[in-house]
């Protein structure tokens, strides 16, 4: 009497080799992309491994290949507003390559950052990605001399490293050009703290399109500052702006709330555009907020591709890579003349 196969038994590399009609060493080389194997054999081995449900043992693979097939992400973004979309992009790339991701938030605590790094190094991660809530945030000092590849995402690392950041100047140009295309001319820029490099880059791009003396109002990255800015702008009898380019969606939501309190219609009386495309905010404003998307998931994918290539010993040109932003038009600006 024939017994049915044990479907719960863990498949081994020997099972793959037997099913594919090759030696164990050939099967191992095909699955790990090593050795001199023709493409047809490699693809057949991988297809059969997938069909029979073979899952490589990570520990054994690490001992044989000198890699742990893990990557760590160090971030100060405790709330996940920026790091979670980037991590989604990183994970898409790494998981396809069989690499796991450890996400470690530091909450801007140097001691916690040091503990996370020690734990990641104990796990023998193959590489690290450092992300931050602002481009010019200094990474933890312990990152300076680690013997593994380090890539920066939403962080401008030292010249010898690879960094991926949004193109803030290009994003600001998108915002201003959209307001101009919607017929607005009296544009004021309400943005965040003056000591942020992104605030200056966006302000410079805005002034380059509007005028060198165009008004920029620096404040906090909060709804409260957005409301306060409206009170300042619309007090008295002077000329009022026809459009507000906001440095974040949170500022823009405060702006729209304050305009509504004054019975100023958006976009009929004043147009508003934000920066971030934080959908939980942008879609819930009334009217829905036009915004600039920083393509965080794309930044994560690019960072994942870079760290994976570096872990494989491939060359990746160092330097800062600026990722183009994207306009997401909704209802807060009116219709552009090219719509």
PAPADO-249974 format. One record per residue: residue number from 1; residue in three letters; x, y negated, z negated of N, C-alpha, C in turn. Coordinates in steps of 0.2 Angstrom, whole numbers. Layout:
<recs>
NUM:ALA:X:Y:Z:X:Y:Z:X:Y:Z
...
</recs>
This chain:
<recs>
1:UNK:4:6:0:0:0:0:4:-6:0
2:UNK:3:-11:5:7:-17:5:5:-22:0
3:UNK:10:-25:-3:8:-30:-8:9:-37:-4
4:UNK:4:-41:-6:4:-48:-3:10:-52:-6
5:UNK:13:-56:-3:19:-60:-5:17:-64:-11
6:UNK:21:-66:-16:20:-70:-21:20:-77:-19
7:UNK:15:-80:-18:14:-87:-16:17:-92:-21
8:UNK:17:-90:-27:20:-95:-33:27:-95:-34
9:UNK:30:-90:-30:38:-89:-31:41:-95:-28
10:UNK:46:-98:-32:50:-103:-29:54:-101:-23
11:UNK:54:-104:-17:58:-102:-12:65:-104:-12
12:UNK:70:-100:-10:77:-101:-11:80:-103:-4
13:UNK:86:-105:-4:90:-106:2:91:-100:6
14:UNK:91:-94:2:91:-87:5:85:-86:9
15:UNK:79:-88:7:73:-87:10:73:-91:17
16:UNK:75:-97:16:76:-101:22:80:-98:28
17:UNK:86:-96:25:91:-93:30:88:-87:33
18:UNK:85:-82:29:82:-76:32:77:-78:37
19:UNK:72:-82:36:67:-84:40:69:-87:47
20:UNK:75:-91:46:77:-95:52:82:-90:56
21:UNK:84:-85:53:89:-80:56:96:-83:57
22:UNK:98:-87:51:105:-90:51:108:-88:44
23:UNK:114:-90:44:118:-88:37:116:-93:32
24:UNK:117:-92:26:115:-96:20:119:-103:21
25:UNK:125:-103:23:129:-109:24:127:-113:30
26:UNK:124:-110:35:121:-114:40:115:-117:38
27:UNK:111:-113:35:105:-116:32:106:-122:27
28:UNK:111:-121:23:113:-127:18:115:-133:22
29:UNK:119:-132:27:122:-137:31:116:-141:35
30:UNK:112:-137:38:106:-140:41:102:-144:37
31:UNK:101:-142:31:96:-146:26:100:-152:23
32:UNK:106:-152:23:110:-157:20:113:-162:25
33:UNK:112:-160:31:115:-164:37:122:-164:36
34:UNK:125:-159:35:133:-158:35:135:-153:40
35:UNK:141:-152:41:144:-147:46:142:-149:53
36:UNK:145:-144:57:144:-145:64:139:-140:67
37:UNK:133:-142:67:127:-138:69:123:-141:75
38:UNK:121:-137:80:118:-140:85:111:-143:83
39:UNK:108:-148:86:102:-151:84:96:-146:84
40:UNK:96:-142:89:90:-137:89:90:-132:83
41:UNK:96:-130:81:96:-126:75:94:-130:69
42:UNK:97:-136:68:95:-140:62:88:-141:62
43:UNK:85:-143:67:78:-144:67:74:-138:65
44:UNK:76:-132:68:72:-126:67:73:-124:59
45:UNK:78:-125:56:79:-123:49:75:-128:45
46:UNK:75:-135:47:71:-139:43:64:-138:43
47:UNK:61:-136:49:54:-135:50:52:-128:47
48:UNK:56:-123:47:55:-117:43:55:-118:36
49:UNK:60:-122:33:60:-124:26:54:-127:24
50:UNK:51:-132:28:45:-135:26:39:-130:26
51:UNK:39:-126:31:33:-121:32:33:-117:26
52:UNK:38:-114:24:38:-109:18:38:-113:11
53:UNK:38:-119:11:38:-123:5:44:-123:1
54:UNK:50:-123:4:56:-123:1:58:-130:-2
55:UNK:59:-131:-8:61:-137:-12:68:-136:-15
56:UNK:73:-140:-12:80:-139:-14:81:-141:-22
57:UNK:85:-137:-25:86:-139:-32:91:-145:-33
58:UNK:88:-150:-36:92:-157:-36:99:-156:-39
59:UNK:99:-152:-45:105:-152:-49:110:-148:-45
60:UNK:108:-142:-42:113:-139:-37:115:-143:-32
61:UNK:111:-147:-29:113:-151:-23:118:-156:-25
62:UNK:117:-159:-31:121:-164:-34:128:-161:-35
63:UNK:129:-155:-38:135:-152:-39:139:-150:-32
64:UNK:135:-148:-27:138:-146:-21:140:-152:-17
65:UNK:136:-157:-17:137:-163:-12:140:-169:-16
66:UNK:141:-169:-22:144:-175:-26:139:-180:-27
67:UNK:132:-179:-26:127:-185:-26:122:-182:-31
68:UNK:119:-187:-34:113:-185:-38:106:-186:-35
69:UNK:107:-190:-29:100:-191:-25:95:-195:-29
70:UNK:98:-200:-33:94:-205:-37:97:-212:-36
71:UNK:93:-217:-36:95:-224:-36:91:-227:-41
72:UNK:95:-232:-45:91:-236:-50:90:-243:-47
73:UNK:84:-246:-50:82:-253:-49:82:-256:-55
74:UNK:87:-261:-56:87:-266:-62:84:-272:-60
75:UNK:79:-274:-64:75:-280:-63:73:-284:-69
76:UNK:73:-291:-69:70:-294:-75:63:-296:-74
77:UNK:60:-293:-69:53:-294:-67:48:-290:-71
78:UNK:47:-291:-78:43:-287:-82:36:-286:-80
79:UNK:33:-291:-77:26:-291:-75:25:-287:-68
80:UNK:30:-287:-64:30:-283:-58:27:-287:-52
81:UNK:26:-293:-53:23:-297:-47:28:-297:-41
82:UNK:34:-297:-42:39:-297:-36:42:-290:-35
83:UNK:43:-287:-41:47:-280:-40:43:-274:-38
84:UNK:36:-274:-39:32:-269:-37:31:-268:-30
85:UNK:30:-274:-26:30:-273:-19:37:-271:-16
86:UNK:42:-274:-19:48:-272:-16:50:-264:-18
87:UNK:48:-262:-24:49:-255:-25:45:-251:-21
88:UNK:39:-253:-19:36:-249:-14:39:-248:-7
89:UNK:42:-253:-5:46:-253:1:53:-249:0
90:UNK:56:-249:-6:62:-245:-7:60:-238:-7
91:UNK:55:-236:-11:53:-229:-11:51:-226:-5
92:UNK:48:-230:0:46:-227:6:52:-224:10
93:UNK:57:-228:9:64:-226:13:67:-221:9
94:UNK:68:-221:3:72:-216:-1:68:-210:-2
95:UNK:62:-210:-3:58:-203:-4:59:-199:3
96:UNK:58:-203:8:59:-199:15:66:-196:15
97:UNK:71:-198:12:77:-195:12:79:-191:6
98:UNK:73:-189:2:74:-185:-4:78:-188:-10
99:UNK:77:-195:-10:81:-199:-16:75:-201:-20
100:UNK:76:-200:-27:71:-203:-32:74:-210:-34
101:UNK:69:-214:-37:70:-220:-39:69:-221:-47
102:UNK:73:-224:-50:72:-226:-57:71:-234:-58
103:UNK:65:-236:-60:64:-243:-61:65:-245:-68
104:UNK:70:-250:-69:72:-252:-76:71:-259:-77
105:UNK:65:-262:-80:65:-269:-82:69:-271:-88
106:UNK:72:-277:-87:76:-279:-93:73:-285:-97
107:UNK:68:-288:-94:65:-293:-98:70:-299:-100
108:UNK:75:-300:-96:80:-305:-97:84:-304:-103
109:UNK:84:-298:-105:88:-296:-112:94:-293:-110
110:UNK:100:-296:-111:107:-293:-109:108:-286:-112
111:UNK:106:-286:-118:107:-279:-122:103:-274:-118
112:UNK:96:-275:-117:92:-270:-113:95:-269:-106
113:UNK:97:-274:-103:100:-272:-96:106:-268:-97
114:UNK:111:-269:-102:116:-265:-103:114:-257:-105
115:UNK:109:-257:-109:107:-250:-111:104:-246:-105
116:UNK:100:-250:-100:98:-247:-94:103:-245:-90
117:UNK:108:-249:-89:114:-247:-85:118:-241:-87
118:UNK:119:-241:-94:122:-235:-97:118:-228:-95
119:UNK:111:-229:-96:107:-223:-95:107:-221:-88
120:UNK:107:-226:-83:108:-224:-76:114:-221:-74
121:UNK:120:-224:-77:126:-221:-75:127:-214:-78
122:UNK:124:-213:-84:124:-206:-87:120:-201:-82
123:UNK:115:-204:-79:111:-199:-74:115:-199:-68
124:UNK:121:-202:-67:125:-202:-61:121:-204:-55
125:UNK:118:-210:-55:114:-212:-50:119:-214:-44
126:UNK:117:-213:-38:121:-214:-32:122:-222:-31
127:UNK:117:-226:-32:118:-233:-31:113:-237:-35
128:UNK:113:-243:-35:109:-248:-38:106:-253:-34
129:UNK:100:-255:-35:97:-261:-32:95:-266:-38
130:UNK:98:-272:-37:96:-277:-42:91:-282:-39
131:UNK:86:-283:-43:81:-288:-41:79:-293:-46
132:UNK:77:-299:-45:76:-304:-50:69:-308:-48
133:UNK:67:-312:-53:61:-317:-51:63:-323:-48
134:UNK:70:-324:-47:72:-330:-44:79:-329:-40
135:UNK:80:-332:-34:86:-330:-30:92:-331:-34
136:UNK:92:-337:-38:99:-339:-40:100:-336:-47
137:UNK:96:-331:-50:97:-328:-56:104:-324:-56
138:UNK:108:-326:-61:114:-322:-62:113:-314:-64
139:UNK:115:-310:-60:114:-303:-62:118:-301:-69
140:UNK:116:-296:-72:120:-294:-78:127:-293:-77
141:UNK:132:-296:-82:139:-295:-81:141:-288:-79
142:UNK:138:-283:-82:140:-276:-82:140:-274:-75
143:UNK:136:-277:-70:135:-275:-63:142:-277:-59
144:UNK:146:-281:-62:152:-284:-58:156:-278:-56
145:UNK:158:-273:-59:164:-269:-57:161:-261:-57
146:UNK:155:-260:-56:153:-253:-56:156:-249:-50
147:UNK:157:-243:-50:160:-239:-45:155:-236:-40
148:UNK:149:-239:-39:144:-236:-35:141:-242:-31
149:UNK:138:-241:-25:135:-246:-21:130:-250:-25
150:UNK:130:-257:-24:125:-261:-27:122:-266:-21
151:UNK:116:-266:-21:112:-270:-16:108:-275:-19
152:UNK:107:-281:-17:103:-286:-20:97:-287:-16
153:UNK:91:-287:-19:84:-289:-16:81:-294:-20
154:UNK:79:-300:-16:76:-306:-20:81:-308:-25
155:UNK:88:-308:-23:93:-310:-27:99:-311:-22
156:UNK:103:-317:-23:108:-318:-19:115:-316:-22
157:UNK:117:-310:-20:123:-307:-24:129:-311:-21
158:UNK:135:-309:-24:142:-311:-22:143:-310:-14
159:UNK:147:-313:-11:149:-312:-4:150:-305:-2
160:UNK:153:-301:-6:155:-295:-4:150:-289:-4
161:UNK:144:-292:-7:138:-287:-7:133:-289:-2
162:UNK:128:-284:-1:123:-285:4:117:-287:0
163:UNK:114:-293:2:108:-296:-1:102:-297:4
164:UNK:96:-296:2:90:-297:6:86:-302:2
165:UNK:84:-308:5:80:-313:2:75:-316:7
166:UNK:70:-319:5:65:-322:10:68:-328:13
167:UNK:66:-330:19:69:-336:22:64:-342:20
168:UNK:65:-345:14:61:-350:11:60:-356:16
169:UNK:65:-358:19:65:-364:23:60:-362:29
170:UNK:61:-356:32:57:-354:38:49:-354:35
171:UNK:48:-351:29:42:-351:26:38:-357:25
172:UNK:42:-362:23:40:-369:22:38:-372:29
173:UNK:42:-371:34:40:-373:40:34:-370:43
174:UNK:33:-364:42:26:-361:44:20:-364:40
175:UNK:21:-366:34:16:-369:30:14:-376:33
176:UNK:19:-380:34:18:-387:36:16:-387:43
177:UNK:18:-383:48:16:-383:55:9:-381:55
178:UNK:7:-376:50:0:-374:50:-5:-380:48
179:UNK:-3:-384:43:-7:-389:41:-7:-395:47
180:UNK:-1:-396:50:-1:-400:56:-6:-398:61
181:UNK:-6:-391:63:-10:-389:68:-17:-389:66
182:UNK:-19:-389:60:-26:-390:58:-28:-397:58
183:UNK:-24:-402:60:-25:-409:60:-24:-413:54
184:UNK:-20:-411:49:-18:-414:43:-12:-418:44
185:UNK:-11:-424:42:-5:-428:43:-2:-431:36
186:UNK:-7:-432:31:-4:-435:25:-3:-429:20
187:UNK:3:-426:21:4:-420:17:9:-421:11
188:UNK:7:-419:5:11:-419:-1:13:-412:-3
189:UNK:19:-411:-5:22:-405:-7:22:-405:-15
190:UNK:18:-400:-18:17:-399:-25:21:-392:-27
191:UNK:26:-393:-30:30:-386:-31:33:-385:-38
192:UNK:37:-380:-39:39:-378:-45:45:-382:-48
193:UNK:49:-379:-53:54:-382:-56:60:-384:-52
194:UNK:62:-390:-53:67:-393:-49:74:-389:-49
195:UNK:75:-385:-54:82:-382:-55:81:-375:-51
196:UNK:76:-373:-47:76:-367:-43:78:-369:-36
197:UNK:83:-365:-34:85:-366:-27:80:-366:-22
198:UNK:75:-361:-23:70:-361:-18:66:-367:-17
199:UNK:64:-370:-23:61:-376:-23:64:-382:-18
200:UNK:70:-382:-19:74:-387:-15:74:-385:-7
201:UNK:75:-379:-6:75:-377:1:68:-378:5
202:UNK:63:-376:1:56:-378:4:55:-385:5
203:UNK:57:-389:0:56:-396:0:60:-399:6
204:UNK:66:-397:7:70:-400:12:67:-398:19
205:UNK:64:-392:20:61:-390:26:55:-394:27
206:UNK:51:-395:22:45:-399:22:46:-406:24
207:UNK:51:-409:21:53:-416:23:56:-417:30
208:UNK:59:-412:32:62:-412:39:56:-412:44
209:UNK:51:-409:43:45:-409:48:40:-415:46
210:UNK:40:-418:40:35:-423:39:39:-430:39
211:UNK:43:-431:35:47:-437:35:52:-436:29
212:UNK:58:-440:30:63:-439:24:61:-442:18
213:UNK:56:-446:18:53:-449:11:47:-446:9
214:UNK:45:-440:12:38:-437:11:39:-435:3
215:UNK:33:-436:0:32:-435:-7:33:-427:-9
216:UNK:38:-426:-14:38:-419:-17:37:-420:-24
217:UNK:33:-416:-27:31:-416:-34:34:-410:-38
218:UNK:39:-410:-42:42:-404:-45:38:-404:-52
219:UNK:37:-397:-54:34:-396:-60:35:-389:-62
220:UNK:30:-386:-66:31:-379:-67:27:-375:-62
221:UNK:28:-368:-62:25:-364:-57:19:-361:-60
222:UNK:14:-366:-62:8:-364:-66:2:-367:-63
223:UNK:-4:-364:-64:-10:-367:-63:-11:-374:-66
224:UNK:-9:-374:-72:-9:-381:-76:-6:-386:-72
225:UNK:0:-385:-70:4:-390:-66:0:-392:-60
226:UNK:-3:-387:-56:-7:-389:-51:-13:-394:-52
227:UNK:-16:-392:-58:-22:-397:-60:-19:-404:-62
228:UNK:-13:-404:-65:-10:-410:-67:-8:-414:-61
229:UNK:-5:-411:-56:-3:-414:-50:-9:-418:-47
230:UNK:-15:-414:-46:-21:-417:-43:-23:-424:-47
231:UNK:-23:-423:-54:-25:-429:-58:-20:-435:-56
232:UNK:-13:-434:-55:-9:-439:-54:-10:-442:-47
233:UNK:-11:-437:-42:-12:-439:-35:-18:-443:-34
234:UNK:-24:-441:-37:-30:-444:-36:-32:-449:-41
235:UNK:-28:-451:-45:-30:-457:-50:-28:-464:-46
236:UNK:-32:-469:-48:-31:-475:-45:-34:-476:-38
237:UNK:-33:-481:-34:-36:-483:-28:-31:-482:-22
238:UNK:-25:-480:-23:-20:-479:-18:-22:-474:-12
239:UNK:-18:-473:-7:-20:-468:-2:-19:-461:-4
240:UNK:-24:-457:-3:-24:-450:-5:-22:-446:0
241:UNK:-19:-440:-2:-16:-435:3:-22:-432:6
242:UNK:-21:-429:12:-26:-426:16:-24:-418:16
243:UNK:-18:-416:13:-17:-409:13:-11:-408:7
244:UNK:-11:-403:4:-7:-401:-1:-3:-394:0
245:UNK:3:-395:1:7:-389:2:10:-387:-5
246:UNK:8:-381:-8:9:-379:-14:15:-374:-14
247:UNK:19:-374:-19:25:-370:-19:24:-363:-22
248:UNK:18:-362:-24:16:-355:-26:8:-355:-26
249:UNK:6:-348:-26:-2:-348:-26:-5:-349:-33
250:UNK:-1:-349:-38:-4:-351:-45:-5:-358:-45
251:UNK:0:-362:-42:0:-369:-42:-6:-371:-38
252:UNK:-7:-368:-32:-13:-369:-27:-19:-368:-30
253:UNK:-20:-363:-35:-26:-361:-38:-28:-367:-43
254:UNK:-23:-369:-46:-24:-375:-51:-26:-381:-47
255:UNK:-23:-382:-41:-25:-388:-37:-32:-387:-35
256:UNK:-34:-382:-32:-41:-381:-30:-46:-382:-35
257:UNK:-45:-379:-41:-49:-380:-47:-50:-387:-48
258:UNK:-45:-391:-49:-45:-398:-50:-48:-402:-45
259:UNK:-47:-400:-39:-51:-404:-33:-58:-403:-34
260:UNK:-60:-396:-35:-67:-395:-36:-70:-399:-42
261:UNK:-67:-400:-47:-69:-404:-53:-71:-411:-51
262:UNK:-67:-413:-46:-68:-420:-44:-72:-421:-38
263:UNK:-76:-415:-36:-80:-415:-31:-77:-416:-24
264:UNK:-71:-414:-23:-67:-415:-17:-67:-408:-14
265:UNK:-70:-408:-8:-71:-402:-4:-64:-399:-1
266:UNK:-63:-393:-1:-58:-390:2:-61:-385:7
267:UNK:-59:-385:14:-54:-390:16:-56:-396:20
268:UNK:-63:-398:19:-66:-403:23:-62:-410:21
269:UNK:-61:-411:14:-58:-417:12:-51:-416:11
270:UNK:-48:-411:8:-41:-410:7:-40:-402:9
271:UNK:-35:-401:13:-33:-394:14:-27:-392:9
272:UNK:-27:-386:8:-22:-383:3:-19:-376:5
273:UNK:-13:-376:5:-10:-370:7:-5:-368:1
274:UNK:-4:-361:0:0:-359:-5:6:-355:-3
275:UNK:10:-352:-7:16:-349:-5:17:-343:-10
276:UNK:17:-337:-7:18:-330:-11:13:-325:-8
277:UNK:7:-327:-5:2:-323:-3:1:-317:-9
278:UNK:0:-319:-15:-2:-315:-20:-9:-314:-20
279:UNK:-11:-308:-17:-18:-307:-15:-23:-307:-20
280:UNK:-21:-305:-26:-26:-305:-32:-28:-313:-33
281:UNK:-24:-317:-32:-25:-324:-33:-28:-327:-26
282:UNK:-25:-326:-21:-27:-329:-14:-34:-328:-12
283:UNK:-35:-321:-13:-42:-319:-10:-48:-321:-15
284:UNK:-46:-323:-21:-51:-324:-26:-52:-332:-27
285:UNK:-48:-336:-24:-50:-343:-24:-56:-345:-20
286:UNK:-59:-350:-21:-64:-353:-17:-63:-360:-15
287:UNK:-62:-360:-8:-62:-355:-3:-55:-351:-3
288:UNK:-55:-345:0:-49:-341:0:-43:-345:2
289:UNK:-38:-343:-1:-32:-348:0:-27:-345:6
290:UNK:-26:-350:10:-21:-348:15:-14:-348:12
291:UNK:-9:-344:14:-3:-343:10:2:-341:14
292:UNK:9:-341:12:14:-339:15:17:-332:12
293:UNK:17:-327:16:19:-320:13:26:-320:14
294:UNK:30:-318:8:37:-317:8:40:-311:10
295:UNK:35:-306:13:37:-300:15:41:-296:10
296:UNK:39:-295:4:42:-292:-1:43:-284:0
297:UNK:38:-281:3:39:-274:5:44:-273:10
298:UNK:45:-278:15:50:-277:20:57:-278:17
299:UNK:57:-283:12:64:-284:9:66:-277:5
300:UNK:61:-274:2:62:-268:-2:65:-262:3
301:UNK:61:-262:9:63:-257:14:70:-258:16
302:UNK:72:-264:18:79:-266:20:84:-264:15
303:UNK:82:-266:8:87:-265:3:88:-257:2
304:UNK:82:-253:3:83:-246:2:87:-243:8
305:UNK:86:-246:14:90:-243:20:97:-244:18
306:UNK:99:-250:16:106:-252:15:109:-248:9
307:UNK:106:-247:4:109:-243:-2:109:-236:0
308:UNK:105:-233:4:105:-226:7:111:-226:11
309:UNK:112:-230:16:118:-230:20:124:-230:16
310:UNK:125:-235:11:131:-236:8:132:-229:4
311:UNK:127:-226:1:128:-220:-3:131:-214:2
312:UNK:129:-215:8:131:-210:13:138:-211:15
313:UNK:141:-217:13:148:-219:15:148:-223:22
314:UNK:142:-225:24:142:-229:30:144:-236:29
315:UNK:146:-240:34:147:-247:33:141:-251:34
316:UNK:140:-256:29:134:-260:30:137:-267:29
317:UNK:136:-272:34:140:-278:34:137:-282:28
318:UNK:142:-285:24:140:-289:18:137:-295:19
319:UNK:134:-299:15:132:-305:16:124:-306:14
320:UNK:121:-312:15:114:-313:14:110:-312:20
321:UNK:105:-308:20:101:-307:25:94:-311:24
322:UNK:92:-315:27:86:-319:26:80:-316:30
323:UNK:75:-314:27:69:-310:30:64:-315:31
324:UNK:61:-316:38:56:-321:40:50:-320:36
325:UNK:47:-325:34:41:-325:30:35:-325:36
326:UNK:29:-324:33:23:-323:38:17:-328:35
327:UNK:14:-331:40:8:-335:38:2:-331:37
328:UNK:-2:-332:32:-8:-328:31:-14:-333:31
329:UNK:-17:-335:36:-22:-340:36:-28:-338:34
330:UNK:-31:-342:29:-38:-340:27:-42:-346:28
331:UNK:-46:-348:23:-51:-354:24:-49:-361:21
332:UNK:-43:-361:17:-42:-367:13:-39:-373:17
333:UNK:-37:-371:24:-34:-376:28:-39:-379:34
334:UNK:-44:-375:35:-48:-377:41:-45:-373:47
335:UNK:-47:-374:53:-45:-371:59:-40:-374:62
336:UNK:-34:-371:64:-29:-374:68:-31:-374:75
337:UNK:-28:-379:79:-30:-380:86:-28:-375:90
338:UNK:-24:-370:88:-22:-364:92:-26:-358:90
339:UNK:-31:-359:86:-35:-353:84:-41:-352:89
</recs>
